[in-house]
Structures are given as structure tokens and as C-alpha cells.
Amino acid sequence: MAVWDRATEDLRKRLQSTSDQKWNEKATLKFGDNEWSDTMENMFWGYLLDMIHHRGQLSAYLRPMGVKVPAIYGPSADDSGS
């Protein structure tokens, strides 16, 4: 958990210090024979929305099994994260 917390804090600092010019630069993500090219800003939004999507998938699998959804990527209805 300590490693995660340090990495998260480092990422927050780096994102806050990123210039508008950098956010508007082209970025490319390659996966297999495919690639996704867009601005850095749009790529980060896509990554955030993908994390939200997968959190929803976990919720959909856990709740029907009677398991409370943990606070992943922030609080859930079952766990405030505190």
C-alpha cells in the first residue's frame, strides 16, 4: 500500500505540473498490431473512463455474489474508503 501511495502522489505532482502545451501534444499507445493516437489530454481521459468502466464490471460481478464492493479508485456505495 505504501508503494501505491508514493506512486500515486508522484503521479499527481507530475500531472499538476504538466503544461497545456504538453497536454495538447500527440501521444500514441501501441498494443499488438494496433495503435491509438490522440492528444495526451484525450488519452488520459480515455484511460480514466476505462478505469471507471472496469470498476463497474467488478461491481456487476461482486454484488450478485453477495460481496460488498470495495473502495477501488475511490469510495463505493458499500465502502466509503475511510
VOTIZA-424401 format. One record per residue (C-alpha): z, y, x. Coordinates in Angstrom, 3 decimals, always signed. Layout:
! residues N
r c3->Z, c2->Y, c1->X
...
This chain:
! residues 82
r c3->+0.000, c2->+0.000, c1->+0.000
r c3->+0.796, c2->+2.365, c1->+2.868
r c3->-2.675, c2->+1.839, c1->+4.361
r c3->-4.265, c2->+2.579, c1->+0.970
r c3->-2.170, c2->+5.738, c1->+0.555
r c3->-3.136, c2->+7.017, c1->+4.022
r c3->-6.825, c2->+6.285, c1->+3.460
r c3->-6.729, c2->+7.975, c1->+0.030
r c3->-5.056, c2->+11.097, c1->+1.433
r c3->-7.589, c2->+11.240, c1->+4.272
r c3->-10.462, c2->+10.941, c1->+1.802
r c3->-9.031, c2->+13.696, c1->-0.412
r c3->-8.806, c2->+16.063, c1->+2.559
r c3->-12.336, c2->+15.270, c1->+3.660
r c3->-13.754, c2->+15.752, c1->+0.148
r c3->-11.944, c2->+19.078, c1->-0.307
r c3->-13.363, c2->+20.386, c1->+2.967
r c3->-16.944, c2->+19.315, c1->+2.169
r c3->-19.256, c2->+22.315, c1->+1.809
r c3->-21.576, c2->+22.945, c1->-1.128
r c3->-24.467, c2->+22.545, c1->+1.288
r c3->-23.295, c2->+19.040, c1->+2.213
r c3->-22.865, c2->+18.060, c1->-1.467
r c3->-26.491, c2->+19.082, c1->-2.079
r c3->-27.934, c2->+17.093, c1->+0.837
r c3->-29.897, c2->+13.917, c1->+0.173
r c3->-27.998, c2->+10.661, c1->+0.579
r c3->-29.318, c2->+7.104, c1->+0.486
r c3->-27.472, c2->+3.894, c1->-0.314
r c3->-29.304, c2->+0.707, c1->+0.681
r c3->-28.445, c2->-2.651, c1->-0.862
r c3->-30.652, c2->-5.613, c1->-0.096
r c3->-34.266, c2->-4.624, c1->-0.652
r c3->-33.247, c2->-1.770, c1->-2.953
r c3->-32.074, c2->+1.744, c1->-2.310
r c3->-30.647, c2->+4.630, c1->-4.273
r c3->-31.430, c2->+8.170, c1->-3.112
r c3->-29.937, c2->+11.268, c1->-4.670
r c3->-27.793, c2->+14.234, c1->-3.715
r c3->-24.412, c2->+13.453, c1->-2.210
r c3->-22.793, c2->+15.042, c1->-5.287
r c3->-24.666, c2->+12.802, c1->-7.717
r c3->-23.951, c2->+9.762, c1->-5.571
r c3->-20.206, c2->+10.451, c1->-5.669
r c3->-20.321, c2->+10.961, c1->-9.442
r c3->-22.180, c2->+7.642, c1->-9.748
r c3->-19.520, c2->+5.927, c1->-7.648
r c3->-16.725, c2->+7.395, c1->-9.781
r c3->-18.402, c2->+6.319, c1->-13.008
r c3->-18.933, c2->+2.825, c1->-11.566
r c3->-15.195, c2->+2.551, c1->-10.818
r c3->-14.403, c2->+3.647, c1->-14.381
r c3->-16.833, c2->+1.036, c1->-15.714
r c3->-15.200, c2->-1.758, c1->-13.714
r c3->-11.739, c2->-0.652, c1->-14.814
r c3->-12.973, c2->-1.036, c1->-18.379
r c3->-14.253, c2->-4.518, c1->-17.577
r c3->-10.851, c2->-5.540, c1->-16.205
r c3->-9.160, c2->-4.183, c1->-19.329
r c3->-11.553, c2->-6.132, c1->-21.536
r c3->-10.718, c2->-9.371, c1->-19.707
r c3->-6.952, c2->-8.901, c1->-19.357
r c3->-5.889, c2->-7.660, c1->-22.787
r c3->-7.248, c2->-10.638, c1->-24.786
r c3->-5.293, c2->-12.907, c1->-22.424
r c3->-2.084, c2->-11.048, c1->-23.297
r c3->-1.786, c2->-9.408, c1->-19.875
r c3->-0.841, c2->-5.740, c1->-19.576
r c3->-3.470, c2->-3.638, c1->-17.806
r c3->-2.004, c2->-2.296, c1->-14.542
r c3->-2.332, c2->+1.290, c1->-13.325
r c3->-5.551, c2->+0.899, c1->-11.329
r c3->-7.390, c2->+4.111, c1->-10.412
r c3->-4.626, c2->+5.909, c1->-12.345
r c3->-2.448, c2->+5.203, c1->-15.373
r c3->-3.421, c2->+2.818, c1->-18.160
r c3->-2.145, c2->+2.606, c1->-21.744
r c3->+0.115, c2->-0.259, c1->-20.614
r c3->+1.325, c2->+1.147, c1->-17.283
r c3->+1.918, c2->+4.833, c1->-16.544
r c3->+1.910, c2->+4.115, c1->-12.832
r c3->+5.356, c2->+5.607, c1->-12.283
